[in-house]
Amino acid sequence: MIRDLARAGFVDRGGKGSHRNFKHPSGARITISGGLGDDAKRYQERDVDTAIKEASQ
């Protein structure tokens, strides 16, 4: 998911604990929780797909 966000132009702005905040130049934002090696939850995958689609419009 993080790789997909980076390819779409999102920038990792850091975060607290296991959260990472991403921002796109268009203004779209998304927060991902969990460690780097953790499996993504289905709702996280859906939210990332939605954020990428919104940023590309």
C-alpha positions in Angstrom: 0.0 0.0 0.0 2.8 2.4 0.9 4.5 1.7 -2.4 1.2 2.3 -4.3 0.8 5.7 -2.5 4.3 6.7 -3.4 3.8 5.8 -7.0 0.6 7.9 -7.0 2.6 10.9 -5.8 1.8 10.8 -2.1 4.5 11.9 0.4 5.0 10.3 3.8 4.8 13.1 6.4 5.5 10.9 9.3 3.3 10.2 12.3 3.1 9.0 15.9 3.6 5.5 16.9 2.5 3.0 14.2 0.6 5.7 12.2 1.9 7.2 9.0 0.3 10.3 7.4 0.5 10.7 3.6 -0.3 13.9 1.6 -0.7 14.4 -2.1 0.1 17.7 -3.9 -3.7 17.9 -4.8 -4.5 18.1 -1.1 -5.7 14.5 -0.6 -4.6 13.0 2.7 -4.7 9.5 4.2 -3.4 7.9 7.5 -2.3 4.3 7.6 -1.9 2.5 10.9 0.1 -0.6 11.6 3.7 -1.6 11.4 5.6 -1.9 8.1 5.5 -5.7 8.2 1.9 -6.0 9.3 -0.8 -7.3 7.0 -3.2 -4.6 5.7 -6.8 -4.7 6.8 -9.4 -4.8 4.0 -10.8 -1.4 5.0 -7.2 0.1 4.7 -6.8 -1.3 1.2 -10.2 0.2 0.2 -9.3 3.6 1.7 -5.9 3.7 -0.1 -7.6 2.8 -3.4 -10.1 5.6 -2.8 -7.5 8.2 -1.9 -5.4 7.3 -5.0 -8.5 7.7 -7.2 -9.5 11.0 -5.6 -5.9 12.4 -6.1 -5.8 11.4 -9.7 -9.0 13.4 -10.6 
